[in-house]
Amino acid sequence: RYDSSLGLLTKKFIALLRSSSHGELDLNRAATLLKVQKRRIYDITNVLEGI
């Protein structure tokens, strides 16, 4: 269950974002790399936007 937690996915998402050139990341690619549905990526971006 921890493997799919929003906290862990957010950390992985931020790592992908930091490793990308110019701070840009295709959300479809992120979903594929993290092996989650695109909806989970939107959950992550909404949380990050809120803070």
PDB file of N, CA, C and O in Angstrom:
ATOM      1  N   ARG A   1       0.829  -1.195   0.000  1.00  0.00           N
ATOM      2  CA  ARG A   1       0.000   0.000   0.000  1.00  0.00           C
ATOM      3  C   ARG A   1       0.869   1.252   0.000  1.00  0.00           C
ATOM      4  O   ARG A   1       0.529   2.240  -0.651  1.00  0.00           O
ATOM      5  N   TYR A   2       1.991   1.222   0.725  1.00  0.00           N
ATOM      6  CA  TYR A   2       2.885   2.378   0.753  1.00  0.00           C
ATOM      7  C   TYR A   2       3.439   2.679  -0.626  1.00  0.00           C
ATOM      8  O   TYR A   2       3.701   3.837  -0.954  1.00  0.00           O
ATOM      9  N   ASP A   3       3.621   1.635  -1.445  1.00  0.00           N
ATOM     10  CA  ASP A   3       4.173   1.808  -2.787  1.00  0.00           C
ATOM     11  C   ASP A   3       3.316   2.701  -3.664  1.00  0.00           C
ATOM     12  O   ASP A   3       3.830   3.313  -4.601  1.00  0.00           O
ATOM     13  N   SER A   4       2.031   2.790  -3.388  1.00  0.00           N
ATOM     14  CA  SER A   4       1.138   3.606  -4.214  1.00  0.00           C
ATOM     15  C   SER A   4       0.601   4.821  -3.461  1.00  0.00           C
ATOM     16  O   SER A   4      -0.344   5.466  -3.916  1.00  0.00           O
ATOM     17  N   SER A   5       1.201   5.137  -2.307  1.00  0.00           N
ATOM     18  CA  SER A   5       0.706   6.269  -1.528  1.00  0.00           C
ATOM     19  C   SER A   5       0.977   7.584  -2.254  1.00  0.00           C
ATOM     20  O   SER A   5       1.940   7.709  -3.011  1.00  0.00           O
ATOM     21  N   LEU A   6       0.117   8.546  -2.007  1.00  0.00           N
ATOM     22  CA  LEU A   6       0.256   9.837  -2.668  1.00  0.00           C
ATOM     23  C   LEU A   6       1.572  10.514  -2.279  1.00  0.00           C
ATOM     24  O   LEU A   6       2.188  11.191  -3.101  1.00  0.00           O
ATOM     25  N   GLY A   7       1.996  10.334  -1.048  1.00  0.00           N
ATOM     26  CA  GLY A   7       3.261  10.931  -0.599  1.00  0.00           C
ATOM     27  C   GLY A   7       4.455  10.385  -1.365  1.00  0.00           C
ATOM     28  O   GLY A   7       5.308  11.146  -1.822  1.00  0.00           O
ATOM     29  N   LEU A   8       4.514   9.074  -1.505  1.00  0.00           N
ATOM     30  CA  LEU A   8       5.633   8.448  -2.220  1.00  0.00           C
ATOM     31  C   LEU A   8       5.593   8.805  -3.703  1.00  0.00           C
ATOM     32  O   LEU A   8       6.628   9.094  -4.304  1.00  0.00           O
ATOM     33  N   LEU A   9       4.400   8.786  -4.291  1.00  0.00           N
ATOM     34  CA  LEU A   9       4.279   9.151  -5.699  1.00  0.00           C
ATOM     35  C   LEU A   9       4.689  10.602  -5.927  1.00  0.00           C
ATOM     36  O   LEU A   9       5.293  10.927  -6.949  1.00  0.00           O
ATOM     37  N   THR A  10       4.361  11.470  -4.978  1.00  0.00           N
ATOM     38  CA  THR A  10       4.752  12.875  -5.101  1.00  0.00           C
ATOM     39  C   THR A  10       6.270  13.013  -5.076  1.00  0.00           C
ATOM     40  O   THR A  10       6.837  13.776  -5.858  1.00  0.00           O
ATOM     41  N   LYS A  11       6.926  12.286  -4.189  1.00  0.00           N
ATOM     42  CA  LYS A  11       8.393  12.318  -4.134  1.00  0.00           C
ATOM     43  C   LYS A  11       9.002  11.838  -5.447  1.00  0.00           C
ATOM     44  O   LYS A  11       9.962  12.429  -5.942  1.00  0.00           O
ATOM     45  N   LYS A  12       8.450  10.774  -6.008  1.00  0.00           N
ATOM     46  CA  LYS A  12       8.946  10.260  -7.281  1.00  0.00           C
ATOM     47  C   LYS A  12       8.677  11.248  -8.411  1.00  0.00           C
ATOM     48  O   LYS A  12       9.513  11.427  -9.297  1.00  0.00           O
ATOM     49  N   PHE A  13       7.515  11.886  -8.380  1.00  0.00           N
ATOM     50  CA  PHE A  13       7.159  12.876  -9.390  1.00  0.00           C
ATOM     51  C   PHE A  13       8.123  14.056  -9.341  1.00  0.00           C
ATOM     52  O   PHE A  13       8.583  14.525 -10.382  1.00  0.00           O
ATOM     53  N   ILE A  14       8.426  14.531  -8.155  1.00  0.00           N
ATOM     54  CA  ILE A  14       9.359  15.658  -8.004  1.00  0.00           C
ATOM     55  C   ILE A  14      10.748  15.261  -8.480  1.00  0.00           C
ATOM     56  O   ILE A  14      11.446  16.072  -9.088  1.00  0.00           O
ATOM     57  N   ALA A  15      11.160  14.026  -8.213  1.00  0.00           N
ATOM     58  CA  ALA A  15      12.461  13.551  -8.706  1.00  0.00           C
ATOM     59  C   ALA A  15      12.485  13.559 -10.230  1.00  0.00           C
ATOM     60  O   ALA A  15      13.485  13.952 -10.831  1.00  0.00           O
ATOM     61  N   LEU A  16      11.391  13.128 -10.862  1.00  0.00           N
ATOM     62  CA  LEU A  16      11.314  13.176 -12.322  1.00  0.00           C
ATOM     63  C   LEU A  16      11.387  14.619 -12.817  1.00  0.00           C
ATOM     64  O   LEU A  16      12.079  14.915 -13.791  1.00  0.00           O
ATOM     65  N   LEU A  17      10.678  15.500 -12.148  1.00  0.00           N
ATOM     66  CA  LEU A  17      10.656  16.903 -12.540  1.00  0.00           C
ATOM     67  C   LEU A  17      12.038  17.537 -12.413  1.00  0.00           C
ATOM     68  O   LEU A  17      12.459  18.301 -13.281  1.00  0.00           O
ATOM     69  N   ARG A  18      12.729  17.222 -11.346  1.00  0.00           N
ATOM     70  CA  ARG A  18      14.078  17.777 -11.146  1.00  0.00           C
ATOM     71  C   ARG A  18      15.079  17.246 -12.169  1.00  0.00           C
ATOM     72  O   ARG A  18      16.021  17.945 -12.541  1.00  0.00           O
ATOM     73  N   SER A  19      14.878  16.024 -12.616  1.00  0.00           N
ATOM     74  CA  SER A  19      15.819  15.445 -13.576  1.00  0.00           C
ATOM     75  C   SER A  19      15.505  15.833 -15.019  1.00  0.00           C
ATOM     76  O   SER A  19      16.276  15.530 -15.929  1.00  0.00           O
ATOM     77  N   SER A  20      14.382  16.499 -15.224  1.00  0.00           N
ATOM     78  CA  SER A  20      13.999  16.886 -16.587  1.00  0.00           C
ATOM     79  C   SER A  20      14.708  18.176 -16.990  1.00  0.00           C
ATOM     80  O   SER A  20      15.113  18.980 -16.152  1.00  0.00           O
ATOM     81  N   SER A  21      14.839  18.339 -18.285  1.00  0.00           N
ATOM     82  CA  SER A  21      15.475  19.557 -18.779  1.00  0.00           C
ATOM     83  C   SER A  21      14.496  20.721 -18.716  1.00  0.00           C
ATOM     84  O   SER A  21      13.321  20.568 -19.051  1.00  0.00           O
ATOM     85  N   HIS A  22      14.964  21.854 -18.297  1.00  0.00           N
ATOM     86  CA  HIS A  22      14.184  23.086 -18.220  1.00  0.00           C
ATOM     87  C   HIS A  22      12.995  22.995 -17.271  1.00  0.00           C
ATOM     88  O   HIS A  22      12.106  23.843 -17.338  1.00  0.00           O
ATOM     89  N   GLY A  23      12.947  22.001 -16.395  1.00  0.00           N
ATOM     90  CA  GLY A  23      11.854  21.885 -15.439  1.00  0.00           C
ATOM     91  C   GLY A  23      10.519  21.546 -16.072  1.00  0.00           C
ATOM     92  O   GLY A  23       9.467  21.848 -15.509  1.00  0.00           O
ATOM     93  N   GLU A  24      10.553  20.919 -17.241  1.00  0.00           N
ATOM     94  CA  GLU A  24       9.321  20.547 -17.932  1.00  0.00           C
ATOM     95  C   GLU A  24       9.161  19.030 -17.903  1.00  0.00           C
ATOM     96  O   GLU A  24      10.133  18.285 -18.027  1.00  0.00           O
ATOM     97  N   LEU A  25       7.917  18.590 -17.738  1.00  0.00           N
ATOM     98  CA  LEU A  25       7.652  17.156 -17.678  1.00  0.00           C
ATOM     99  C   LEU A  25       6.301  16.873 -18.311  1.00  0.00           C
ATOM    100  O   LEU A  25       5.292  17.464 -17.928  1.00  0.00           O
ATOM    101  N   ASP A  26       6.286  15.976 -19.274  1.00  0.00           N
ATOM    102  CA  ASP A  26       5.041  15.561 -19.908  1.00  0.00           C
ATOM    103  C   ASP A  26       4.280  14.668 -18.923  1.00  0.00           C
ATOM    104  O   ASP A  26       4.816  13.665 -18.452  1.00  0.00           O
ATOM    105  N   LEU A  27       3.046  15.029 -18.616  1.00  0.00           N
ATOM    106  CA  LEU A  27       2.284  14.292 -17.610  1.00  0.00           C
ATOM    107  C   LEU A  27       1.939  12.882 -18.066  1.00  0.00           C
ATOM    108  O   LEU A  27       1.852  11.972 -17.242  1.00  0.00           O
ATOM    109  N   ASN A  28       1.742  12.690 -19.361  1.00  0.00           N
ATOM    110  CA  ASN A  28       1.495  11.332 -19.869  1.00  0.00           C
ATOM    111  C   ASN A  28       2.723  10.454 -19.674  1.00  0.00           C
ATOM    112  O   ASN A  28       2.612   9.285 -19.306  1.00  0.00           O
ATOM    113  N   ARG A  29       3.898  11.033 -19.926  1.00  0.00           N
ATOM    114  CA  ARG A  29       5.148  10.290 -19.732  1.00  0.00           C
ATOM    115  C   ARG A  29       5.363   9.983 -18.252  1.00  0.00           C
ATOM    116  O   ARG A  29       5.794   8.885 -17.898  1.00  0.00           O
ATOM    117  N   ALA A  30       5.061  10.956 -17.387  1.00  0.00           N
ATOM    118  CA  ALA A  30       5.207  10.744 -15.947  1.00  0.00           C
ATOM    119  C   ALA A  30       4.306   9.605 -15.480  1.00  0.00           C
ATOM    120  O   ALA A  30       4.725   8.770 -14.678  1.00  0.00           O
ATOM    121  N   ALA A  31       3.083   9.569 -15.973  1.00  0.00           N
ATOM    122  CA  ALA A  31       2.155   8.497 -15.596  1.00  0.00           C
ATOM    123  C   ALA A  31       2.702   7.137 -16.025  1.00  0.00           C
ATOM    124  O   ALA A  31       2.604   6.157 -15.287  1.00  0.00           O
ATOM    125  N   THR A  32       3.277   7.091 -17.221  1.00  0.00           N
ATOM    126  CA  THR A  32       3.852   5.842 -17.716  1.00  0.00           C
ATOM    127  C   THR A  32       5.056   5.424 -16.877  1.00  0.00           C
ATOM    128  O   THR A  32       5.172   4.263 -16.486  1.00  0.00           O
ATOM    129  N   LEU A  33       5.946   6.368 -16.603  1.00  0.00           N
ATOM    130  CA  LEU A  33       7.155   6.045 -15.839  1.00  0.00           C
ATOM    131  C   LEU A  33       6.831   5.624 -14.407  1.00  0.00           C
ATOM    132  O   LEU A  33       7.478   4.734 -13.856  1.00  0.00           O
ATOM    133  N   LEU A  34       5.834   6.262 -13.812  1.00  0.00           N
ATOM    134  CA  LEU A  34       5.469   5.942 -12.431  1.00  0.00           C
ATOM    135  C   LEU A  34       4.476   4.782 -12.344  1.00  0.00           C
ATOM    136  O   LEU A  34       4.144   4.316 -11.254  1.00  0.00           O
ATOM    137  N   LYS A  35       4.006   4.320 -13.515  1.00  0.00           N
ATOM    138  CA  LYS A  35       3.082   3.189 -13.589  1.00  0.00           C
ATOM    139  C   LYS A  35       1.800   3.447 -12.797  1.00  0.00           C
ATOM    140  O   LYS A  35       1.353   2.612 -12.011  1.00  0.00           O
ATOM    141  N   VAL A  36       1.225   4.629 -13.028  1.00  0.00           N
ATOM    142  CA  VAL A  36      -0.041   4.995 -12.398  1.00  0.00           C
ATOM    143  C   VAL A  36      -0.968   5.571 -13.468  1.00  0.00           C
ATOM    144  O   VAL A  36      -0.537   5.930 -14.564  1.00  0.00           O
ATOM    145  N   GLN A  37      -2.239   5.646 -13.120  1.00  0.00           N
ATOM    146  CA  GLN A  37      -3.194   6.274 -14.022  1.00  0.00           C
ATOM    147  C   GLN A  37      -2.957   7.781 -14.033  1.00  0.00           C
ATOM    148  O   GLN A  37      -2.457   8.352 -13.064  1.00  0.00           O
ATOM    149  N   LYS A  38      -3.321   8.407 -15.134  1.00  0.00           N
ATOM    150  CA  LYS A  38      -3.118   9.852 -15.256  1.00  0.00           C
ATOM    151  C   LYS A  38      -3.863  10.608 -14.160  1.00  0.00           C
ATOM    152  O   LYS A  38      -3.433  11.688 -13.756  1.00  0.00           O
ATOM    153  N   ARG A  39      -4.954  10.064 -13.684  1.00  0.00           N
ATOM    154  CA  ARG A  39      -5.712  10.700 -12.603  1.00  0.00           C
ATOM    155  C   ARG A  39      -4.848  10.907 -11.362  1.00  0.00           C
ATOM    156  O   ARG A  39      -4.959  11.933 -10.690  1.00  0.00           O
ATOM    157  N   ARG A  40      -3.988   9.934 -11.056  1.00  0.00           N
ATOM    158  CA  ARG A  40      -3.092  10.072  -9.887  1.00  0.00           C
ATOM    159  C   ARG A  40      -2.088  11.202 -10.105  1.00  0.00           C
ATOM    160  O   ARG A  40      -1.721  11.897  -9.157  1.00  0.00           O
ATOM    161  N   ILE A  41      -1.641  11.389 -11.346  1.00  0.00           N
ATOM    162  CA  ILE A  41      -0.729  12.492 -11.656  1.00  0.00           C
ATOM    163  C   ILE A  41      -1.438  13.821 -11.408  1.00  0.00           C
ATOM    164  O   ILE A  41      -0.852  14.760 -10.870  1.00  0.00           O
ATOM    165  N   TYR A  42      -2.707  13.884 -11.810  1.00  0.00           N
ATOM    166  CA  TYR A  42      -3.482  15.111 -11.562  1.00  0.00           C
ATOM    167  C   TYR A  42      -3.662  15.343 -10.064  1.00  0.00           C
ATOM    168  O   TYR A  42      -3.635  16.490  -9.618  1.00  0.00           O
ATOM    169  N   ASP A  43      -3.844  14.289  -9.281  1.00  0.00           N
ATOM    170  CA  ASP A  43      -3.922  14.439  -7.825  1.00  0.00           C
ATOM    171  C   ASP A  43      -2.643  15.066  -7.286  1.00  0.00           C
ATOM    172  O   ASP A  43      -2.687  15.964  -6.446  1.00  0.00           O
ATOM    173  N   ILE A  44      -1.503  14.586  -7.775  1.00  0.00           N
ATOM    174  CA  ILE A  44      -0.205  15.111  -7.333  1.00  0.00           C
ATOM    175  C   ILE A  44      -0.050  16.572  -7.717  1.00  0.00           C
ATOM    176  O   ILE A  44       0.343  17.392  -6.887  1.00  0.00           O
ATOM    177  N   THR A  45      -0.356  16.907  -8.967  1.00  0.00           N
ATOM    178  CA  THR A  45      -0.187  18.299  -9.405  1.00  0.00           C
ATOM    179  C   THR A  45      -1.138  19.228  -8.668  1.00  0.00           C
ATOM    180  O   THR A  45      -0.780  20.371  -8.383  1.00  0.00           O
ATOM    181  N   ASN A  46      -2.338  18.762  -8.355  1.00  0.00           N
ATOM    182  CA  ASN A  46      -3.275  19.587  -7.593  1.00  0.00           C
ATOM    183  C   ASN A  46      -2.773  19.861  -6.179  1.00  0.00           C
ATOM    184  O   ASN A  46      -2.919  20.973  -5.671  1.00  0.00           O
ATOM    185  N   VAL A  47      -2.188  18.864  -5.549  1.00  0.00           N
ATOM    186  CA  VAL A  47      -1.622  19.043  -4.214  1.00  0.00           C
ATOM    187  C   VAL A  47      -0.458  20.043  -4.277  1.00  0.00           C
ATOM    188  O   VAL A  47      -0.376  20.963  -3.463  1.00  0.00           O
ATOM    189  N   LEU A  48       0.428  19.853  -5.243  1.00  0.00           N
ATOM    190  CA  LEU A  48       1.582  20.748  -5.352  1.00  0.00           C
ATOM    191  C   LEU A  48       1.148  22.166  -5.678  1.00  0.00           C
ATOM    192  O   LEU A  48       1.740  23.123  -5.178  1.00  0.00           O
ATOM    193  N   GLU A  49       0.135  22.314  -6.499  1.00  0.00           N
ATOM    194  CA  GLU A  49      -0.382  23.643  -6.823  1.00  0.00           C
ATOM    195  C   GLU A  49      -0.973  24.314  -5.592  1.00  0.00           C
ATOM    196  O   GLU A  49      -0.874  25.531  -5.430  1.00  0.00           O
ATOM    197  N   GLY A  50      -1.588  23.516  -4.725  1.00  0.00           N
ATOM    198  CA  GLY A  50      -2.191  24.051  -3.514  1.00  0.00           C
ATOM    199  C   GLY A  50      -1.180  24.573  -2.510  1.00  0.00           C
ATOM    200  O   GLY A  50      -1.486  25.464  -1.717  1.00  0.00           O
ATOM    201  N   ILE A  51       0.025  24.017  -2.543  1.00  0.00           N
ATOM    202  CA  ILE A  51       1.030  24.485  -1.586  1.00  0.00           C
ATOM    203  C   ILE A  51       1.930  25.478  -2.271  1.00  0.00           C
ATOM    204  O   ILE A  51       2.854  26.005  -1.651  1.00  0.00           O
TER     205      ILE A  51
END
